[in-house]
Amino acid sequence: MGVVSSLNLRNSVSVTRTTTSPDGMGGSTTTTTTTILPYAAIWQAGTSSPFISDQVLALSSHILVCHPTDDVLFTDEIVYDGRTFEITGHPEDVQQRGQLKVVALKEVN
């Protein structure tokens, strides 16, 4: 059994990305797109360890775990179960093994 299957990635989360691009007339156009990650997990960050994946937990309240090929950028917003999270650390492939990606999150009120 692989790492990803043992983590029970059974939640789907939405990734919302806002992109600003020039409109060709000196202004800009803003576009918002939403992508669904069908296999992910969001965990509440524990307080027993000050670090997770080399990122300080003081800024993070939750952790998103997904496949390493899932497209998640530092500037995206994550929506799960009606709750919105901002990304507080760079998404990273844990130990560069190509098995899972960990993203530190903070719930937006």
SERO-4910 file (N, C-alpha, C, O; in steps of 0.05 Angstrom, whole numbers):
BEGIN
 pado doro    nc1    nc2    nc3   cac1   cac2   cac3    cc1    cc2    cc3    oc1    oc2    oc3
  Met    A     17    -23      0      0      0      0     18     25      0     37     26     16
  Gly    A     12     44    -18     28     68    -20     21     88      2      0     86     15
  Val    A     37    108      4     33    129     24      6    144     19     -9    148     38
  Val    A      0    151     -6    -24    166    -13    -49    150     -6    -68    161      5
  Ser    A    -49    124    -13    -73    108     -7    -76    104     23    -99    102     33
  Ser    A    -55    103     38    -57     99     67    -66    124     82    -75    122    104
  Leu    A    -64    147     69    -73    172     81   -103    177     79   -113    196     91
  Asn    A   -117    161     63   -145    163     61   -153    190     50   -169    205     62
  Leu    A   -142    198     27   -149    223     14   -176    221      1   -179    216    -22
  Arg    A   -197    226     17   -224    222      8   -241    247      7   -265    245      1
  Asn    A   -229    270     12   -244    295     11   -239    308    -16   -217    305    -27
  Ser    A   -258    323    -25   -253    340    -49   -253    369    -39   -270    377    -24
  Val    A   -233    384    -49   -231    412    -42   -230    428    -67   -222    419    -88
  Ser    A   -238    453    -65   -237    472    -88   -213    490    -85   -206    500    -64
  Val    A   -199    494   -107   -176    512   -109   -185    536   -126   -191    532   -150
  Thr    A   -186    559   -114   -194    584   -128   -169    600   -134   -154    607   -116
  Arg    A   -166    607   -160   -142    622   -168   -152    648   -183   -168    646   -201
  Thr    A   -141    670   -174   -147    696   -187   -122    705   -203   -100    706   -192
  Thr    A   -126    711   -228   -104    719   -246   -110    746   -258   -133    751   -268
  Thr    A    -91    764   -257    -94    790   -269    -75    791   -294    -52    785   -292
  Ser    A    -87    800   -316    -71    802   -341    -77    828   -355    -99    839   -352
  Pro    A    -58    838   -371    -63    863   -385    -86    860   -406    -88    839   -418
  Asp    A   -102    881   -409   -124    879   -429   -117    891   -456   -133    891   -474
  Gly    A    -92    900   -459    -83    910   -485    -89    940   -489    -81    951   -509
  Met    A   -103    952   -470   -110    981   -472   -100    997   -448   -111   1018   -442
  Gly    A    -80    987   -435    -69   1001   -412    -81    993   -385    -71   1002   -364
  Gly    A   -101    977   -386   -114    967   -361   -108    938   -356    -89    927   -367
  Ser    A   -124    926   -340   -121    898   -334   -148    884   -331   -168    897   -325
  Thr    A   -147    858   -334   -171    842   -331   -165    821   -310   -144    809   -309
  Thr    A   -184    817   -292   -181    797   -271   -199    773   -277   -223    777   -282
  Thr    A   -188    750   -276   -203    725   -281   -200    707   -256   -178    704   -245
  Thr    A   -222    695   -248   -222    676   -226   -230    649   -236   -251    646   -249
  Thr    A   -214    629   -231   -221    601   -239   -221    583   -214   -207    588   -194
  Thr    A   -238    563   -215   -239    544   -193   -234    516   -204   -246    508   -224
  Thr    A   -217    501   -190   -211    474   -197   -217    456   -173   -213    464   -150
  Ile    A   -227    432   -178   -233    413   -157   -210    393   -155   -202    381   -175
  Leu    A   -200    389   -131   -181    367   -125   -198    345   -113   -206    347    -90
  Pro    A   -203    323   -128   -222    303   -118   -210    285    -96   -225    273    -81
  Tyr    A   -184    284    -93   -172    267    -73   -152    284    -56   -130    288    -64
  Ala    A   -162    293    -33   -146    309    -15   -155    305     13   -175    291     18
  Ala    A   -140    315     32   -148    314     60   -140    340     73   -119    351     67
  Ile    A   -157    350     91   -150    374    107   -151    366    136   -170    355    146
  Trp    A   -129    371    149   -126    364    177   -121    389    193   -109    408    184
  Gln    A   -132    390    218   -126    412    236    -98    408    246    -91    386    255
  Ala    A    -82    429    245    -54    427    254    -53    424    284    -67    437    299
  Gly    A    -36    405    293    -33    401    322    -15    422    334     -1    436    319
  Thr    A    -15    423    360      2    443    373     26    430    387     42    444    400
  Ser    A     30    404    383     52    391    397     79    396    384    100    393    396
  Ser    A     79    402    358    104    406    343    104    434    331     84    441    317
  Pro    A    125    449    334    125    476    323    130    477    293    127    497    280
  Phe    A    139    454    281    145    454    252    130    431    239    126    410    251
  Ile    A    121    435    215    112    413    198    123    419    170    118    440    158
  Ser    A    138    400    160    149    403    133    165    429    131    164    443    111
  Asp    A    180    436    152    197    459    154    182    486    153    194    506    147
  Gln    A    156    486    160    141    511    160    130    515    189    120    496    201
  Val    A    132    539    198    123    545    226     93    543    227     79    555    211
  Leu    A     83    529    247     54    525    250     40    549    263     16    550    262
  Ala    A     55    568    274     43    591    286     25    606    266      6    619    275
  Leu    A     32    605    241     16    618    220     -6    601    209    -23    611    194
  Ser    A     -6    575    215    -23    556    202    -43    543    222    -35    537    245
  Ser    A    -67    540    213    -87    526    230    -94    499    219   -104    482    234
  His    A    -89    494    193    -96    469    180    -75    462    160    -58    478    153
  Ile    A    -76    437    151    -57    426    132    -73    412    110    -90    396    115
  Leu    A    -67    419     85    -78    405     62    -58    385     52    -34    391     48
  Val    A    -66    360     48    -50    339     37    -63    330     11    -87    324     11
  Cys    A    -48    330    -11    -59    322    -37    -37    308    -53    -14    305    -44
  His    A    -44    300    -77    -24    288    -95     -3    308   -104    -10    332   -107
  Pro    A     21    300   -108     42    319   -115     38    332   -142     49    354   -148
  Thr    A     22    320   -159     17    331   -186     -6    352   -186    -11    365   -206
  Asp    A    -21    354   -163    -43    373   -162    -32    401   -163    -12    408   -150
  Asp    A    -45    418   -179    -36    446   -184    -46    464   -162    -69    473   -162
  Val    A    -29    470   -142    -35    488   -120    -12    508   -118     11    501   -116
  Leu    A    -19    534   -120      1    555   -118     -2    570    -92    -23    569    -79
  Phe    A     19    584    -84     19    599    -59     -3    620    -58    -12    628    -36
  Thr    A    -11    631    -81    -31    652    -82    -60    642    -84    -78    659    -85
  Asp    A    -64    616    -84    -91    605    -87   -106    606    -60    -94    610    -39
  Glu    A   -132    603    -61   -149    599    -38   -161    571    -39   -167    561    -61
  Ile    A   -164    559    -16   -175    532    -14   -202    534     -1   -205    547     20
  Val    A   -223    521    -12   -249    521     -1   -257    491      4   -256    475    -14
  Tyr    A   -264    486     29   -272    459     37   -295    461     57   -293    474     77
  Asp    A   -317    447     51   -340    446     69   -350    473     77   -357    478    100
  Gly    A   -351    492     58   -360    519     64   -341    537     78   -348    560     84
  Arg    A   -317    528     83   -296    543     97   -275    551     78   -267    535     60
  Thr    A   -264    575     81   -243    585     63   -217    586     78   -216    595    101
  Phe    A   -196    578     64   -169    577     75   -150    592     57   -152    589     32
  Glu    A   -131    607     68   -110    619     52    -85    602     57    -81    590     78
  Ile    A    -68    601     37    -43    585     39    -22    602     53    -17    625     45
  Thr    A     -9    590     74     10    605     89     39    596     84     58    608     94
  Gly    A     42    575     69     69    566     62     70    555     34     49    548     23
  His    A     93    553     23     95    543     -5     88    513     -6     99    498     10
  Pro    A     70    506    -24     64    477    -27     89    461    -33    105    470    -50
  Glu    A     93    439    -20    118    425    -24    113    395    -25     97    383    -11
  Asp    A    128    382    -43    129    353    -45    146    343    -22    171    347    -22
  Val    A    134    330     -3    148    323     21    172    304     15    168    283      2
  Gln    A    195    312     23    220    297     20    226    291    -10    242    273    -16
  Gln    A    213    306    -28    219    303    -57    216    274    -66    232    265    -83
  Arg    A    197    260    -56    194    231    -63    171    227    -83    167    205    -92
  Gly    A    156    248    -90    135    246   -110    111    231   -100     97    219   -116
  Gln    A    106    230    -73     84    215    -63     61    232    -53     38    224    -55
  Leu    A     68    255    -41     46    272    -31     56    301    -29     80    306    -26
  Lys    A     37    319    -30     43    348    -27     30    358     -2      7    351      4
  Val    A     44    373     14     34    385     39     33    415     36     52    428     27
  Val    A     10    426     44      6    455     41     -5    466     68    -25    456     78
  Ala    A      9    485     80      1    497    105    -21    517     99    -19    534     80
  Leu    A    -43    517    115    -66    534    111    -73    550    136    -66    541    158
  Lys    A    -87    572    132    -99    587    154   -127    593    147   -133    603    125
  Glu    A   -146    587    166   -174    592    160   -180    622    160   -171    637    177
  Val    A   -195    630    140   -202    659    137   -230    662    149   -248    647    142
  Asn    A   -232    681    167   -259    685    180   -275    704    165   -298    710    173
***
